[in-house]
Amino acid sequence: MDPAGTHVYEPAATRAPIYPYFLSLIYRFTGLSGSVSAGQLQETFHWVRLIQCALDTLTCLLVFCLTRLLARGSTPAALTASLLYALSPYHLYFSNAILTETLATFITVLAALTTTKAIIGNHTYAWALSGALWEYSHFVARNTFRSELFWLLSWVHGTGVSEYRQGGW
């Protein structure tokens, strides 16, 4: 709120709730609460950017793991995919912006990795984690997949995709 008591950003029911909680955790750990100075706010924004850069680095590692899994252990393919991700102007820009994209991308790539592991390994825990991550990603940014993709993959898996695990594809 501004000093006059009005909202700077109007609350919206369509805003995904997880990113504001993510920011509030960072603010809490950096000691930001109540009335703050411009300097304190700027320092906290630096922490948010630093944590988002770390998440983006982890996303690059997840892209490597996902590609290596999909390319049947091909390290050159995995390195190429991670390099393309790391040098993408979109990701370079948004990891520094105080927006949902970095956290949403991290959760979405993690969900894709667990879904792929579930398909290949047929582990019950991987299917459960996969569905939870897809649903969680929707609460980070509304433009991500919902669990319908998880259910579709479960159906596809049950109808014969298991040949992939034996090398039938």
N, C-alpha and C positions, 0 to 999 in steps of 0.2 A: 504494500500500500504506500501511497505517497503521503506527505505530511497532512494533506487535506482530508485523508481518510478514504479516498477512492482507490479502487484497484488499478494498478498500472497495467496488469494483464487480467482481463476478465476471466473468472473461473469458467471452465467449459466441461460439460459432461462427456464430451467426445475426446478429451485429452487422455492419453494413455497414462496410467498412474505410476508405473514402475520408475520411469526416468526422474520424475520429481523426488521420489523416495531415494533414488541413487544420489541425486544432488544433495538432499538433506543429510544423508549419511556423511558425505564428504564435508559438508558445512559443519556438522556436529563434531567430527574428528579434528577439524582445523580450528575449532573454538568459535565459530561464527554463530552468534545468536543475538536476538534483540536488535537494538539500534547499532548500526555499524557505520564505520567511516568508509569513504571511497577507497582508501588504501587497503583496509581489511577485505573489502569486497574484491578488489583487484588481486590481492594475494590468494584468496580462496579460488578465484577463477584460474589462477596459475596451477593450483592443486588439481582442479577439475581437468584442466587440459593435460596435465602430466599423467593422471590416472587414465584418461581416455587414450593417450598415446601408448600406455602400457597395455591396455585392452586391445588396441589395434595391432600391437606387436604380437600378442597372444593369438589374435585372429589370423595373422599371417602364418603362424605356426600351425594352427588348426587347418588352414587351407592346404599346407604342406601335407599334413597327416591324411586329410580327406582325399587329396589327389593321389597320394601314394597308395591308399586303400583302393581307390577306384581304378587306378592304372596298374594294379597287381604288382605293387612293389617297385615301380619305375621311379628311381630317384631323379633322373633328368626331367621327367614330366612334373614331378612334385616341386622341384626347384624352379622350373619355369612358371608354374602356376603361382607359387609364392612370390616370385619376383614380379610378375604382372600385378599381383595384388599390392605389393609393397610400393610399386612405382605408379600406381593408379592416381591420377590427379584428384579424382573424387575422394578417395580415402585419405589422401594427404591433406586435403582441405578440411574435411569433416572431422578428422580426429582432433583438430585444433578448435573447432567450433563447439559452443555449448548447445548442442542439439542431440537428439535421440539416435542419430544414425550410427555412431560408433558402438554404443551398447547394443542396439538392435542387430547390427551386423555380427557382432561377437556371438550373441545368443543364437542367431539364425544359423551361422556356420557350425556352431557347436551342436545344434539340433540336427543339421544335415549329417554331421559326422556320426552322431549316435544312431540316427536312422539307418545309415549305411552299414554300421556295425551290426545293427539289429537284423538287417536283411541278410548279410553275409554269415553272421555267426548264429543267428536264431536264438539269441539270449532274451529271456523274458524281461530281465531288468533293463536291457537296452531298449526294448520296445516301450516299457513304461517311462523310462527317462526321456526317450525321444518324444513321446506324446506330451509329457509335461513341459519339455523345453519349447516345443512348437506353440503350445498354449501360452507359456510365459512370454515368448517373443511377441505375441499379439498384444500383451499388456505393456510392452516397452514401446512399440510403435504400431499404430493401427493398420499400417499398410503391409504387415507381414502375414505369412500363412497362418491359418488357424489349425486346429487339430484335425480338420477334415483331411488334410494331406496324410497325416498319420494313419487315419482309418483307411484311406485309399491304399496306402502302402501295405497295411496289414492284410487287406483283401487280396492285393496282387501277390503278396508273399504266400498266402494260403492257396492260391490257384496255380502254383507251379514255378514261381520264380526261384525256388530252391535249387534248380538246376545250375544256377549261377555259382553256387557254392562248390559244386562238383566240377566246375570248369566247362559247363555245357554251352556257355554263350561264346 
